[in-house]
Amino acid sequence: MDGRVLWVTGAGSGMGQASAVSAGASGRRVVLSGRRADALADTARRIVEAGGSEPLQLPLDVRDPAALAAAHDRIVDTFGAVDELVCAAGLNAPRRTWADQSMETFAAIVDTNLTAVARTADLVLPGMRASGFGTLVLISSISAWRLSPGAGVAYTAGKRGLKALTETINAQEGGHGIRATLLLPGDVDSEFLQLRPSAPDERTRARMLTAADIADTVRFVLECPPRVCIDELVITPTGF
């Protein structure tokens, strides 16, 4: 894995942070993006402590196209083309039904969970085509695999849209050595739970997946032989 360039969005916490730390310990050159500079610094520290090299930290909001483009330019100038992309940035809100949601919030959630992923993929794909290799892991949700009404109208719409992105990447870019995986986790014990209308209790959280479980899965996907494309991967807590 030495020399591969990995860009992780949503790298400041939860699944994104854990995935960056796990993959970053294996010799990759890692780029961290997220809204909070202090959180990215914490992720960078964890990567170095795990034996990885100092990551490039690029704080940004994935909903800002100009910021994404500028970040990609900085990555290319610093490391070269991106080889691996993990999109872990996500957003939801407590108001999740047709009866109480606002369309302003709907747009923000879909922009974060779907449109920003498309923008980021669009930035890295030309470099992957040129090199003949690329791996994208798009972190969706179990709610995109089977309906979970409590996940919310906007969240479900955005996360289901990632299926189309994954399928079109694999169909159109596979001939260039590029593969994409739609990762669909069930309930994960992370700070994202704070956005639920009612937070689960400690006993329930103890039965959930952990961010480390997702990180192990992401690293498995990234390190599969180039001939292997895992189109979809569902991971859920046992008996949950």
C-alpha positions as CSV (number, residue, x, y, z in Angstrom):
1,M,0.0,0.0,0.0
2,D,3.1,2.3,0.2
3,G,2.6,5.3,-2.0
4,R,-1.1,5.1,-2.6
5,V,-2.9,8.4,-2.1
6,L,-6.1,8.1,0.0
7,W,-8.6,10.9,0.4
8,V,-11.2,10.6,3.2
9,T,-14.0,13.0,3.6
10,G,-15.8,13.2,6.9
11,A,-12.5,12.3,8.5
12,G,-13.0,14.2,11.7
13,S,-15.1,11.7,13.5
14,G,-16.9,8.4,13.5
15,M,-16.6,6.0,10.5
16,G,-14.5,8.5,8.5
17,Q,-12.0,9.0,11.3
18,A,-11.7,5.3,12.1
19,S,-11.3,4.4,8.4
20,A,-8.6,7.1,7.9
21,V,-6.6,5.8,11.0
22,S,-6.8,2.2,10.0
23,A,-5.9,2.7,6.4
24,G,-3.4,5.4,7.2
25,A,-1.3,3.0,9.3
26,S,-0.5,0.9,6.3
27,G,1.9,3.2,4.4
28,R,-0.6,5.3,2.5
29,R,-0.3,9.0,1.9
30,V,-3.5,10.2,3.5
31,V,-5.6,13.3,3.0
32,L,-8.2,14.3,5.6
33,S,-11.2,16.5,4.9
34,G,-13.9,17.6,7.2
35,R,-15.5,20.8,8.6
36,R,-13.6,21.0,11.9
37,A,-9.9,21.6,11.8
38,D,-9.4,20.5,15.4
39,A,-11.1,17.2,14.7
40,L,-8.9,16.6,11.6
41,A,-5.8,17.4,13.7
42,D,-7.0,14.7,16.2
43,T,-7.3,12.2,13.4
44,A,-3.9,13.1,12.0
45,R,-2.4,12.5,15.5
46,R,-4.0,9.1,15.7
47,I,-2.6,8.1,12.3
48,V,0.9,9.1,13.3
49,E,0.6,7.3,16.6
50,A,-0.6,4.2,14.7
51,G,2.6,4.3,12.6
52,G,1.4,6.2,9.6
53,S,2.9,9.3,8.0
54,E,1.7,12.8,8.7
55,P,-1.5,13.3,6.7
56,L,-2.4,16.4,4.7
57,Q,-5.3,18.2,6.5
58,L,-7.7,20.1,4.3
59,P,-10.7,21.5,6.3
60,L,-13.7,22.1,4.2
61,D,-17.5,21.7,3.8
62,V,-18.2,19.1,1.2
63,R,-21.2,21.2,0.0
64,D,-18.8,23.9,-1.2
65,P,-17.8,23.0,-4.8
66,A,-15.0,25.6,-5.0
67,A,-13.5,24.3,-1.7
68,L,-13.6,20.7,-3.0
69,A,-12.0,21.7,-6.3
70,A,-9.3,23.7,-4.5
71,A,-8.6,20.7,-2.1
72,H,-8.3,18.3,-5.0
73,D,-5.8,20.7,-6.7
74,R,-3.8,20.8,-3.5
75,I,-3.7,17.0,-3.2
76,V,-2.5,16.7,-6.8
77,D,0.2,19.3,-6.2
78,T,1.3,17.6,-3.0
79,F,1.0,13.9,-3.7
80,G,-0.2,13.4,-7.2
81,A,-3.5,11.8,-8.3
82,V,-5.9,10.3,-5.8
83,D,-5.8,6.4,-5.9
84,E,-8.5,5.8,-3.2
85,L,-11.5,7.8,-2.1
86,V,-13.6,7.1,1.0
87,C,-16.7,9.3,1.2
88,A,-17.8,9.3,4.8
89,A,-19.2,12.8,5.3
90,G,-22.9,12.6,6.3
91,L,-25.7,14.7,7.6
92,N,-29.2,14.2,9.0
93,A,-31.6,16.1,11.2
94,P,-34.1,15.2,14.0
95,R,-37.1,16.4,11.8
96,R,-37.4,13.5,9.4
97,T,-41.0,13.2,8.3
98,W,-43.0,14.8,5.5
99,A,-45.1,16.4,8.2
100,D,-42.3,18.3,9.9
101,Q,-39.3,18.5,7.6
102,S,-38.2,21.7,6.0
103,M,-37.1,21.8,2.4
104,E,-34.1,23.9,3.3
105,T,-32.9,21.1,5.5
106,F,-33.8,18.5,2.9
107,A,-31.5,20.2,0.4
108,A,-28.6,20.4,2.8
109,I,-28.9,16.7,3.7
110,V,-29.1,15.6,0.0
111,D,-26.3,18.0,-1.0
112,T,-24.1,16.5,1.7
113,N,-25.0,12.8,1.3
114,L,-25.3,12.6,-2.4
115,T,-24.4,15.7,-4.5
116,A,-21.1,16.3,-2.7
117,V,-20.1,12.6,-3.2
118,A,-20.8,13.0,-7.0
119,R,-18.7,16.1,-7.1
120,T,-15.8,14.5,-5.2
121,A,-15.9,11.4,-7.4
122,D,-16.0,13.6,-10.5
123,L,-12.8,15.3,-9.4
124,V,-10.8,12.1,-8.8
125,L,-11.9,10.0,-11.7
126,P,-9.8,11.6,-14.4
127,G,-6.6,10.9,-12.4
128,M,-7.7,7.3,-11.8
129,R,-8.4,6.8,-15.5
130,A,-4.9,8.1,-16.3
131,S,-3.2,5.7,-13.9
132,G,-5.4,2.7,-14.7
133,F,-6.4,2.2,-11.0
134,G,-8.8,3.6,-8.5
135,T,-11.0,2.5,-5.6
136,L,-14.0,4.4,-4.3
137,V,-15.9,3.5,-1.1
138,L,-19.2,5.3,-0.8
139,I,-20.6,5.0,2.7
140,S,-24.4,4.8,2.4
141,S,-26.7,3.3,5.0
142,I,-28.8,0.2,5.7
143,S,-31.8,2.5,5.0
144,A,-30.8,2.5,1.4
145,W,-31.0,-1.3,1.2
146,R,-34.3,-1.7,3.0
147,L,-36.7,1.0,4.0
148,S,-36.3,2.4,7.5
149,P,-38.9,5.2,7.8
150,G,-37.3,6.6,10.9
151,A,-34.1,7.4,8.9
152,G,-35.9,10.4,7.3
153,V,-37.1,11.4,3.9
154,A,-34.0,13.4,2.9
155,Y,-31.5,11.0,4.4
156,T,-33.1,8.0,2.6
157,A,-33.3,9.8,-0.7
158,G,-29.6,10.8,-0.6
159,K,-28.3,7.5,0.6
160,R,-30.3,5.6,-2.0
161,G,-28.9,7.9,-4.7
162,L,-25.4,6.6,-3.9
163,K,-26.5,3.2,-5.3
164,A,-26.8,4.8,-8.7
165,L,-23.5,6.5,-8.4
166,T,-21.8,3.3,-7.5
167,E,-23.4,1.3,-10.3
168,T,-22.6,3.9,-13.0
169,I,-19.0,4.1,-11.9
170,N,-18.6,0.4,-12.1
171,A,-20.3,0.1,-15.4
172,Q,-18.6,3.1,-17.1
173,E,-15.2,3.1,-15.4
174,G,-14.4,-0.5,-14.7
175,G,-12.6,-0.8,-18.0
176,H,-10.1,1.8,-16.7
177,G,-9.3,-0.3,-13.6
178,I,-11.6,1.7,-11.4
179,R,-14.0,0.0,-8.9
180,A,-16.5,1.4,-6.5
181,T,-18.1,-0.2,-3.4
182,L,-21.5,0.9,-1.9
183,L,-21.0,0.2,1.8
184,L,-24.3,-0.1,3.7
185,P,-23.8,-0.2,7.5
186,G,-26.6,-0.8,10.0
187,D,-26.7,1.0,13.3
188,V,-23.3,2.3,14.3
189,D,-22.5,3.6,17.8
190,S,-21.1,7.1,17.0
191,E,-21.8,10.8,17.6
192,F,-24.1,10.7,14.6
193,L,-26.7,9.2,16.9
194,Q,-27.1,12.6,18.5
195,L,-29.1,13.7,15.4
196,R,-31.9,11.1,16.0
197,P,-35.2,12.4,17.4
198,S,-34.6,10.1,20.4
199,A,-31.2,8.9,21.3
200,P,-30.8,5.2,22.1
201,D,-29.8,4.1,25.6
202,E,-26.5,2.7,26.5
203,R,-27.6,-0.9,26.4
204,T,-28.9,-0.5,22.9
205,R,-25.7,1.3,21.8
206,A,-23.6,-1.6,23.2
207,R,-25.2,-3.9,20.7
208,M,-24.5,-1.7,17.7
209,L,-21.5,-1.8,15.3
210,T,-18.6,0.3,16.1
211,A,-16.7,2.8,14.0
212,A,-13.7,0.4,14.1
213,D,-15.9,-2.4,12.6
214,I,-16.6,-0.1,9.6
215,A,-13.0,0.9,9.4
216,D,-12.0,-2.8,9.2
217,T,-14.5,-3.3,6.4
218,V,-13.3,-0.2,4.5
219,R,-9.7,-1.4,4.7
220,F,-10.7,-4.9,3.5
221,V,-12.3,-3.3,0.4
222,L,-9.4,-1.0,-0.3
223,E,-6.9,-3.9,0.0
224,C,-8.7,-6.4,-2.2
225,P,-6.7,-7.3,-5.4
226,P,-7.3,-4.9,-8.3
227,R,-9.3,-7.7,-10.1
228,V,-11.9,-7.7,-7.3
229,C,-14.8,-5.3,-7.3
230,I,-17.2,-5.5,-4.4
231,D,-20.2,-3.8,-5.8
232,E,-22.3,-3.7,-2.5
233,L,-21.5,-4.7,1.0
234,V,-24.1,-4.7,3.8
235,I,-22.9,-4.9,7.4
236,T,-25.3,-5.1,10.3
237,P,-25.1,-5.8,14.1
238,T,-25.7,-9.4,14.9
239,G,-29.3,-10.1,16.0
240,F,-30.1,-6.4,16.0
